[in-house]
């Protein structure tokens, strides 16, 4: 591992600021099509669903969104690299038709620990993200014998799309240290940053901050992000304080996860704050579907009920129902007004 490349290839603050100044206000959502219970169901050949992706990105465009954050997984790459790249190209073609650019995410420490190819489990009714998968997996994070495979995955995708204008930026690792990984994720995170810097894509790199308790991980994330991204699921006052702290690093900011209605992380209060502070705003998520993130974290299963026949009185995340109607028309009107001011 050549860690010298990290400092050499990191964008200077001036370059990052100039790049950001050329962008429209970055506004959008984390996107998984409603027909997918996790990243594998989104990207495996048998369940990749261009028609649903097209329809749902159309809804995103209708309220002025210009960016989607989309999770990948290494297993479809292992199974068929060329097929996976072809599906990525098809996705990007659809998103670009709607004038939406994409932030792809390579790795993720959240949720279920043992990803497997093939038919994915049905949603557990009422359970938030019941089928979502860690990437590479609970045990695989520290399995250095797997690192050459993961290196091939990261470099292969970056080389294929390193100059693609439809890709806004690359998010190397979602919530590193989650699922009790903590600092054991740091070696893979460091390798991932080195692999990405060796390819040197034209788009910026980021590693989102999410847990202030993880000091060593946070320091690495800040030091190796061209654009600083972060998650905030709290009220607008806490969001403002978070932005104020992060601005001290002197780099542009993008909030890549917010919106938790039960936590008072709301479009009505947080989205105007993000726009006023010139911070990118990417909420979780877009359409209510098999990942069931309309339900709050740690929601109990509701056995005997069909997952798609129930919903909580207050949605936790998401904007649209599967038929395209908004959960709250006042929210979508506000989003459109902020994204498309007259």
N, C-alpha and C positions, 0 to 999 in steps of 0.2 A: 504494500500500500504506500503510494507516494503522496503523503499529506502536504508536501510543499505546494502541490498544485492548487490546494484550496485557497490560499492567500493570493497566489498569482492570478487565478482566474476569477476571483470574486470581483463583481462590478464595483468600481469606485462609486462613492456616494453621488458625485455629480452625474455620472452616466445613468445611475438609477433614477435620479430626479428628472433628468432630461427625457428618459424613456417614459416615465409616468406622466409628465406634462403633455406628451403627445397623445395620450389615451383619452377617450371619453371617460366620464365617471364610470368606474367598473361596478356594475350592478347586476345581480342575478341570484342564482340558487344552486345548492347542491342537487344534482340530478341523478336519479335512478328511475328508469321507466316503471310505471305502475305494475307491469307484468313480471317484474324481476324481484325475487326475495333477497338477492344479494348480488355482488359483483360478478360471480360466476354465471348466474342465470342471465345477467345482462349481456355477457360477452361470449359465452359458449355458442358454437355454431348452431346447435339445435334450438336454442331459445333466444338468439339475437333477433330483435323485433323492430326492423326499420320503420314499419308503418306506425307503430305506437310511438316510437321516438319522434318521428316527423310530426305527428299530431300534437304531442305534448310540448315539444319545443315551439310549435306554433302558438300554443297558449302562453308560453313564456314571452315570446316576441310580442304578443298582443298587449302586454302590460309594460313593454319597453325594456325588458331585460336584454342585456348584451353579452352575458357571460354565464357559463355553467361550469361548476366544479364536479368532475366525474372521476370515480374510483376505478382503477384497473386491478388486475390480479395476475400474478406470475404464472399460474397454472395453465391458462389458455395458451400462453407463450410456449410453455414446455410441450404442450400437446401438439401445437401447429403454429409456429411463428409466422409463416406467410399468411395463413388464414386469419390469424389475429390481427396482423397489420392491415389486411384487406378490410376487416370489419371496422377497424379504427378509421380507415379512409372513408368508408361508407358513412360512418357516424359524422365525421367532420364535414362531409359533403352536405349532409342533411342540416347540420347546425349552421353552416355557412349560408345556406339558402335562407335561413331565418335571421341572418346577420348576427349570429351568436358565436362568440369564440369560447374556447374551452381551456380550463385549467385541469390537467390530468394529475392524478395522485398515484404514485407507485406502490407505496407500502402503508400498512395500517395495523396498529396494535389493538384495535377495538373488537370486542364481542367474541364470537365463537372461535374456539382455539384450533380446530382440526379441519381445515379446508380440504375438500375432496372434489375431484372432477365428477361429472355425471349428473344424473337427476338430483335436483336440490330439494330439501325438505319443504313441505307446505308450511305456510305461516301458522304459528300458534296463536289462535284468536285472542286479540287484546294485548299481545306482548310486543312491546317496542323493539323493533329490529331483531326479531326472534331468529332470523336466518342469516344475519350479517356475519361475515367471515374476517378473521384476522388475515393479514398477508405479510409475511409468508405463513405464520402460524405460531402457536405458543412455543412449541419446542424448536421450530425451525429458525427462530430469531437468533438462537445461539449456536446453531449447527453450522460451523464454518465449512464443513464439507459441501454444503449447499451453496455457499457464496459464489462459486464460479457460475452456477446456473442463474442465480439472481443477477450477477454482473452481466451475463449475456442478455437477460431480459431488459434490464435498464438501458444498457448501451444500444441494444438492437432497436428499441422503440425510439430512443433519442436520436439515433442516427437517421432513422426513417423520417422523422418529423422536425428535425432541428432547425429548419428554415421555413417551416410551414406557417404562413400568416394566420391560419385559422386557430393555431395554438397560442393562447395568451401567455401562459407561463407554466412551469412545472413545479408541482408540490411534491417534494421527494418522500415525505413520510407523514402520515396523519397520526397525531397524538402519540408520538413516541413515548414509551414508558407506561402506557395504559395497560390494563389487565394484569397488574402487578409485575410488569416487566421492569419498570423503573430503569436504573442505569445499565441493566444487561442489554438494552437495546442500543446503547451507544456504539459498540463496535460495528454493527450492521449499518447504523446511521452514518457513521464516519466513512465506511466503505462506499455507501451509496452516494454520498457527496463527492467523493473522489471519482467514482465512475462517471457521474454526471459532468463534473468539471473536465474530465479527460475528453469528453465528446464536445464540450464547449458550445452548447446550442445558442442560437441567436436570441432565444427567449430567456427571460430571467428565471432564476431558481428561488424557491422559498421552502421553508420548513416551519409550519405553523406552531406558534406558542399556544399552550393551553393550560398548563398547570404550573403556577409560580413556585410550588414546593420543589420542583425538580431543577435545582440550581445548575447542576453540571450540564444536563441536557439543554436547558434554556440558554446557557452561555454558548454552547455549540450552535444551537439553532440561530441565534442572533448573529453570531460571527460568520455564518455561512449562508446567509440569505441576502440575495440582491435586493429583494423587496421583502419587508417584514410583514408576515401574515400572522393572524391570531384568531382565537375563538373567544367569544364572550356571550354567555347566556344569562346575564344579569340585567338589571334595570338600567335606564339611560344614564343615571348618575354614575354608577359603577363603570359603565362603558366609557363615559367621558374621562373618568380618572385613569382608566386603562390606556386610552389613547394618549393622554397627557404624558404618562410614563414612557410609552413607547416612542413618542416623537423625539425624545432625548437622544435616540440613536441616530437621528439625522437621515433616515431613509423613508421612502414612501410606505404607507400602510394600507393593508387590505384585510378587512375582517372576513374570514372565510367560513365562519359559522356563527350565526346568531338566530334569534327567534325561539323563545320558549315561553309561550303565553302565560303559563302558570307561574313562571318566575318573573313576570313583568318585563320580559324581553319582548318588546312589541314593535311591529312596524310603525305604529303611530308615534312612538317616542324615540325609538332607536334609529330608524332609517333616516329621519331628518337630521339627527345628530351626526350620523356618519357622513351625510352629504355636506353639511355645514363645515365639518372638519376635513373635507376632501379625502376621506378614507373610503376605500372600496367596500361594497356592501354585498355579501353573498350569504343568504340565509339558508337554513335547513328547513324544508326541502321544497319540492315543486308540486307533485301530484300525490294524493293519498293512494297508496298501493300496498303491495305485498310486504314491504318493509315495515308498514304499520307505525310510522313515526308520528302519526296523529295522536298516538297514545303516549303518555308520559313515561320517562325512564322508570324502570322497576315496576311497571304495571303488571298485575297478576293475569295469568291466563284465564280465559272464560270458556271452559270446556263445554262441548255440546252446541256451540254456536258457530256459524259460518263467519270466517274472519271478515268477509266483505259485506256482512249484513249488520255490523255493529260499528258504532263510533262513540267516543267520549263526548260529553256535553261541551267541553272546552278542548279544542284541538291543541296539541303540544307544538307540533311543527306543521309544515306544508300549507299550500295555498288553494289548490284546486281539487275538486272531486274527480273521479275517473270519467265522468261525462263532460268535464270541462267547466262546470259551474263552480264559482268560487265559494270557499267556506264562508267568507265574509265579504260581500261586495264593496263595503266601505274600505276594506283593506286594499283590494285590487284597484279601486279608484285612486286611493292615495299613492300607491306604488306607481301607477301610470302618471299621475301628476308630477311626482318627483323625478321620474325617468324621462318624461316628455313634456317639460314645461312649455307653455305657449309663448 
